[in-house]
Amino acid sequence: MADRLFRDVETRPFTVGERLELTGLVVEILGVEEGRPAEVAFRFDEPLESPRWRWLTWRGGSYRPFEPLPVGGSVWLPLSREDGPSGP
């Protein structure tokens, strides 16, 4: 699965309209910048409140619980390569 989500965008860039189908989830690329996803839509086969899902975000050097927004909501989760789990 990781090779479908994380890849070298120099040799295999993401494209608008591309869909990644995973168990219980479809990810659709809505916008791209320099081959990287800039805007995505996630469609789940169960409600976000389902105990099947565990929501986390990376903040301040560790994973933190994250509360999903109601239907129609949006949230900006900035990526910091320096602070991310795969950073230096």
One Martini backbone bead per residue (centre of mass of N, CA, C, O) as a GRO file, in nm:
protein
   88
    1MET     BB    1   0.057   0.063  -0.021
    2ALA     BB    2   0.286   0.275   0.006
    3ASP     BB    3   0.354   0.281  -0.309
    4ARG     BB    4   0.075   0.440  -0.369
    5LEU     BB    5   0.130   0.701  -0.173
    6PHE     BB    6   0.448   0.673  -0.204
    7ARG     BB    7   0.645   0.867  -0.440
    8ASP     BB    8   0.826   0.949  -0.722
    9VAL     BB    9   0.746   1.247  -0.886
   10GLU     BB   10   0.960   1.245  -1.113
   11THR     BB   11   0.863   0.950  -1.237
   12ARG     BB   12   0.554   0.956  -1.072
   13PRO     BB   13   0.317   1.153  -1.098
   14PHE     BB   14   0.053   1.301  -1.006
   15THR     BB   15  -0.302   1.321  -1.101
   16VAL     BB   16  -0.576   1.449  -1.201
   17GLY     BB   17  -0.822   1.197  -1.109
   18GLU     BB   18  -0.682   1.017  -0.942
   19ARG     BB   19  -0.720   0.682  -0.799
   20LEU     BB   20  -0.722   0.538  -0.467
   21GLU     BB   21  -0.782   0.201  -0.377
   22LEU     BB   22  -0.889   0.104  -0.063
   23THR     BB   23  -0.971  -0.026   0.223
   24GLY     BB   24  -1.252   0.175   0.283
   25LEU     BB   25  -1.103   0.366   0.051
   26VAL     BB   26  -1.108   0.675  -0.144
   27VAL     BB   27  -0.867   0.852  -0.342
   28GLU     BB   28  -0.881   1.186  -0.482
   29ILE     BB   29  -0.731   1.386  -0.716
   30LEU     BB   30  -0.779   1.750  -0.749
   31GLY     BB   31  -0.474   1.853  -0.700
   32VAL     BB   32  -0.158   1.981  -0.845
   33GLU     BB   33   0.199   2.020  -0.741
   34GLU     BB   34   0.469   1.908  -0.880
   35GLY     BB   35   0.320   1.604  -0.860
   36ARG     BB   36   0.167   1.683  -0.603
   37PRO     BB   37  -0.064   1.675  -0.378
   38ALA     BB   38  -0.299   1.952  -0.296
   39GLU     BB   39  -0.582   1.800  -0.348
   40VAL     BB   40  -0.824   1.597  -0.167
   41ALA     BB   41  -1.044   1.310  -0.163
   42PHE     BB   42  -1.239   1.133   0.083
   43ARG     BB   43  -1.384   0.795   0.077
   44PHE     BB   44  -1.596   0.621   0.290
   45ASP     BB   45  -1.765   0.313   0.400
   46GLU     BB   46  -1.767   0.469   0.675
   47PRO     BB   47  -1.802   0.644   0.927
   48LEU     BB   48  -1.583   0.852   1.092
   49GLU     BB   49  -1.695   0.744   1.384
   50SER     BB   50  -1.588   0.484   1.354
   51PRO     BB   51  -1.392   0.244   1.520
   52ARG     BB   52  -1.215   0.175   1.267
   53TRP     BB   53  -1.108   0.464   1.316
   54ARG     BB   54  -0.791   0.642   1.352
   55TRP     BB   55  -0.712   0.971   1.450
   56LEU     BB   56  -0.421   1.148   1.322
   57THR     BB   57  -0.157   1.388   1.395
   58TRP     BB   58   0.131   1.582   1.323
   59ARG     BB   59   0.271   1.728   1.629
   60GLY     BB   60   0.548   1.826   1.785
   61GLY     BB   61   0.686   1.523   1.723
   62SER     BB   62   0.386   1.387   1.728
   63TYR     BB   63   0.118   1.208   1.773
   64ARG     BB   64  -0.230   1.316   1.748
   65PRO     BB   65  -0.531   1.360   1.809
   66PHE     BB   66  -0.820   1.361   1.577
   67GLU     BB   67  -1.105   1.548   1.478
   68PRO     BB   68  -1.341   1.510   1.272
   69LEU     BB   69  -1.535   1.657   1.052
   70PRO     BB   70  -1.802   1.740   0.919
   71VAL     BB   71  -1.982   1.733   0.665
   72GLY     BB   72  -1.812   1.966   0.446
   73GLY     BB   73  -1.560   1.993   0.578
   74SER     BB   74  -1.239   2.157   0.647
   75VAL     BB   75  -0.874   2.103   0.652
   76TRP     BB   76  -0.550   2.216   0.745
   77LEU     BB   77  -0.249   2.006   0.694
   78PRO     BB   78   0.055   2.068   0.740
   79LEU     BB   79   0.372   2.012   0.589
   80SER     BB   80   0.668   1.912   0.771
   81ARG     BB   81   0.965   1.777   0.705
   82GLU     BB   82   1.114   1.842   0.977
   83ASP     BB   83   0.857   1.730   1.168
   84GLY     BB   84   0.820   1.471   1.053
   85PRO     BB   85   0.843   1.123   1.072
   86SER     BB   86   1.071   1.152   0.815
   87GLY     BB   87   1.258   1.333   0.925
   88PRO     BB   88   1.571   1.421   1.070
   0.00000   0.00000   0.00000
